[in-house]
Amino acid sequence: MPHVSLPGGQPGIIGLLAAFRASERPLNDLANAVMHGPSTLTAAERELIAAFVSRGNECEFCCNSHAAAARHLYGPRAALVDAVLADPAAADLDDEMRALLAIAAKVRRDGRLVTADDVRRARDAGADDRAIHDTVLIAAMFSMFNRYVDGLATVAPADPAVYDEIGARIATKGYGSQFRTPAPGGTP
């Protein structure tokens, strides 16, 4: 049971943003800028990093939602998402993504763990400044989102179809008001 009242039992961050509208726009704007704005990482790679970080933080709602988004974005390569979440060391990743996930894993625990050697490995594998920056920001941002969702004990649906629907919306529409129900009186 959530620690705060959420409209209509909406799950995860969707319920929190619907209940606390003052934080909705800035958080969605941040997510859209980082996850769907200009980057040298694809949207699929960014969603994979988000799911990977959320798995490490044991945030069921965020991991499942962003894994579903990554699957939609990867299309025929969707199985890669589950492989990374099961065992990133054995997943069929290129060296650049492997190095970026290693950085994300460190940021998830403590940003100060990222070393010059970690960054050098990513650069040697082809990552540019933007990819390294975006990886660190995604890992930090999703660690915050994970703590927000779990710290308020939000609902994490058991039905995989719910996450598939959320993932499809993220993949096609980004982050925003399409997730929330109208406020009392019918205005979103």
N, C-alpha and C positions, 0 to 999 in steps of 0.2 A: 504494500500500500504506500503510495507516495506520501512524503512528509508535508506536502502542501497540496491544496485543492487545485486540481487540473480539470479544465472543461471537458466533459464528455468522456473522461478516461483516456484522453489522447496519449499516445505513447511517447516516451523519450523526450527529446528536445522539442518536438512538435507541440506537446502539451505545455511545456514550460514557456515557449514563445507565445502561445495563445493566451496563457494566463498572465504573463508579465510582458505586456505589449511594448513597454518603454525600451526593453532590451532587444526586441524582435528585429527591428530594422538594422541597428548597428551590427548585430551578430550575423544576420543574413547578408548584409553588405560585405562584411569581412569574408564570410565563406564564399560568396560569389566572386569577389576579387581574387582570392587565393586559389580557388578550385576551378574557376571557369574563365578567369581573366588571362591576359597574355602570359605565356610561360614557354620555356623550352621543353617542359614536361607535358605530355599529353594529359587530357582530362582523365583517361583511364589510369595512367600512372599515378596521378595525384589521388584519385579515389583508392587505388591500391595502397598507397602510403597511409591514407586515413584509416582504412580497414586494418592494416598491419599494426599501426600504433594503437588503435582501439582494442585489437585482440590482445596486445601486450598489456594494456591497462585493464583487461578483463571487463570491458564495457560491452555487454551483449547487444544492446540496442544499436549503438554506433557501429560496432564491427559488422553486424548483420546488414544494416542499412547501406553502409559504404561498400561492403563486399558485393552486395546486389547491384549497386550503381556501377562498380568496376566491371562486373560481369556483363552488364548491358553495354558498356562502352568498349570492352574488349571483343565483344561479339564472338567470332569463331575461336578466339583464344581465351574464352571465359574460364576454362578449366585451370588456367594459370593462377587465378585468384585463389581458388581452394588449395592449390599446391603450395602457394606462398604462405597461406594461413596455417596449413598443416605442418610444413617444414621448409622454411625459407632457404635453408642450406641445400636442400635437394631439388628445389624448384628450378625450372628451366628459364632462368633469368639471364639477361646479358650482364656483363661485368659492371656497367654503369648503374643499373638498377640495384644490383646486389650491393654495391658500395653505398648508394643512397639509402637503402633500407638499413644498412649498418649504422649510418649516421642517425637516421630516424629513431632507431632502437635506443641509441645513447641519449638523444634529446628527450625521449619519453621518460627515461629514468632521471636524468640530470644533464642539462645542456652543457655543463662544464666538462662532461666526459668526452665530448667531441675534441679530437686532437688534430694537430696539423697533418699527421700521417693519415687520418681518416679522410680529410679533405684532399690530400695529395692522391690517395687511392681513387677517389671519385673523379678527380681531374684527369688522372692517367687513363681512366676508363671512358673518358669523353664528356664528363659533366662540366658544364660551364658555371659561371657565378650564379646565374639565374636559377639553374637546377638545384644547386647547393642551397641557395637562399630559400627557395620555395620548399624544399624538403624540410629544412629546419623549421620554417614557419608552419607548415602543415603539421609536423609532429608536435610543436608547441601548442598550436591552436586546437588540435584534436585532444591533446592531453587535458586542456582546459574544458573542452566540451564534454569529454568523458567524465571528468570530475563533477561538472555541473549536473549531468544526467544522473549519475550514480549517487552523488551526494544528496540529491533530493529524492532518491528511491523511486524514480519514474518507472512506468510500466514498460516492460520489454515483452512484446507479444511472442507467443510460442509458435505461431503459424508462419512458416517460411513465405507464404504468399503475401503476407503483409509487407515483409521486407522487399520482396520482389517489386511490389507496387511502388514502395517508397524509392527504391533504387531506380526504377524506370523514370519516375518524376525528376529525381536529381539528375539523371543522365540527360534528359531531354529539356528540362526547364530550369535547372539550377536550384538555387535555394531561395525560398521566399514564401509569400502569402498563399501560394497554391496548396500549402499543407494545412492551413488552419481553417477552423470552422468560423462562421460569422460570430461576431460579438453579440451580446444581448442587444436586441433592437434591429438585428439583421445587417449591420455594417461590419465588414471585415476589419 
